[in-house]
């Protein structure tokens, strides 16, 4: 027994001696300067990048053989600009396999990595050469030579640890910048074999912090075990958590994948579960989505065939405070063809919405969609106006004190689609049978053609918005519309009765609401039948003239109980810088004729208009008996003031002056006629006397 123990002891001492000898040889043969020079030379020759190692390479042998490099920097290709920098990197390998001339990486530790990734304006990346996608244009390269097959790639690392990584992503095409900081990654064993198409990762933990603009975000990913192979692939539950924090918004997203099965080509996920909780200002959004998932890695497709979930929207100003939208549909993404197809439907309250979206280009977005809504009352979900509040006719606000309207969302994407809405109410206006073709490209949004039914009539035309030089153009022809109902819902005023046609062709700038009113230019026309002007009874005013003779002009406010009937009313307007000018007003009735000219200042919310009323006949229907003697007399009436406080000024003095001039002219004509008749009589008598002689 003692002899056996002695033999074992001698063997152990021999192995320790051999190990010590090996370590001694390693230290003796290790030349840090030579290692630095060899690595730098290889990188420069193969990648045309400069690699600098500030510290002296260090060799360690316990618990594993490893090499540590401090202060490493790598330049951009063919440039001295820094691409990446590492505070410290250590690679350790197994000692015993090394003695058998096998390299087995035990651990990779990276601390303080700084990396800058750039997408150039031509779409290329500053890492294309590192990915083997750099175009070699040297003269001695044969362009017709077949591509060499990629070398098989094998990886077996017991652990990977990244700490304090900083990443900058700069997209010069889009003009955006995103920063990631405090990124950490840790794993258990990582094994990969490109020839066998296998990947195995244990205990994957990833966390990072970042910043995009004024928003900060954090992200964490956890996967206890992930195994992919040509025959069979599987994974334990995978979870992803993300948090976004900004000055005016906060969002939390949780993603879970359960039951991952398949192989290297195809994977299925029994259940994807997505939860969202976000706040933007006073708006609170909560949503959840779930579906089985099918992935084809070769075709790069992702299919969510049975989407289900809901979206909750809450705002303290909404009448119902909260609304829930159940959702169902399907989603298919093809990464190789760069296409996305989404079918989504929802129903809430009395509204049923179906949306079909197809994306044919990722950058920039190129959406094709079809939207169908049976009925939608937008006013139900907007804050109610205070009781008795007037419509927006602000006459004092300045564009300089208003928040500009932001149209930047229209400048990037490309979209084309069809919109159909059965019934829509917004801002108290009611529309039906809306049918529009939408096109968005180059920052210009156009609805053309746009047709719909409203207030017993219909309209056809187009609407366009140019976001680069923010302008709005409206071309619409309204036919057979109930003007009274339209104006009452639009302006909350009962001004005109009648049914007829309205034509609009206007353009305006849309930086602010006030600027939009003041920059309005174009034309408009109006043609109504069988209606009335509310607020004044012109026939009664003419009847009262007998009691007003000799008095000064009188001013009165509109009286909702009075109206002036008409059988026909037409007018056209030329609009310049928010002022609509009219000089061809024509109102006809069996008893009256009304013309006029003046300005309606839409920007300032006021008007100055002179109407002239003439009695052409009398009758029972409009107090005709008492005004018959005033037939042919013209009465000027001036409408002026802000829209909310219009006044009618009946100008009796001007009427009497005109009437006096008319009587004088009539008297002159009468005297002239009598004089001419007397001359004719005298001439006749003179001729008769001559002839008798």
Secondary structure, 3 states (H helix, E strand, C coil): CHHHHHHHHHHHHHHHHHHHHHHHHHHHHCCHHHHHHHHHHHHHHHHCCCEEECCCCEEECCCCEEEEEEEEEEECCCCCCEEEEEEEEEEEECHHHHHCCCCCEEEEEEEEEEEEEEECCCCCECCCCCCCCCCCCCCCCCCCCCCCCCCCCEEEECEEEEEEEEEEEEECCCCEEEEEEEEEEEECCEEEECCCCEEEEEEEEEEEEEEECCEEEEEEEEEEEEEECCCCEEECCEEEEEEEECCCEEEEEEEEEEEEEECCCEEEEEEEEEEEEEEECCEEEEEEEEEEEEEECCCCEEEEEEEEEEEEEECCCCCCCEEEEEEEEEEEEECCCCEEEEEEEEEECCEEEEEEEEECCCCCCEEEEEEEEEEEEHHHHCCCCCCCCCCCCCCCCCHHHCCCCCCCHHHHCEEEEEEEEEEEEECCEEEEEEEEEEEEECCEEEEEEEEEEECCEEEEEEEEEECCCCEEEEEEEEEEEEHHHHHHHHHCCCCEEEEEEEEEEEEEECCCHHHHHHCCEEEEEEEEEEEEEEECCHHHHHHCHHHHCCCCCEEEECEEEEEEEEEEEEEEEEEECCEEEEEEEEEECCCEEEEEEEEEECCCCEEEEEEEEEECCCCHHHCCHHHHHHCCCEEEEEEEEEHHHCEEEECHHHHHHHHHHHHHHHHHHHHHHHHHHHHHHHHHHHHHHHHHC
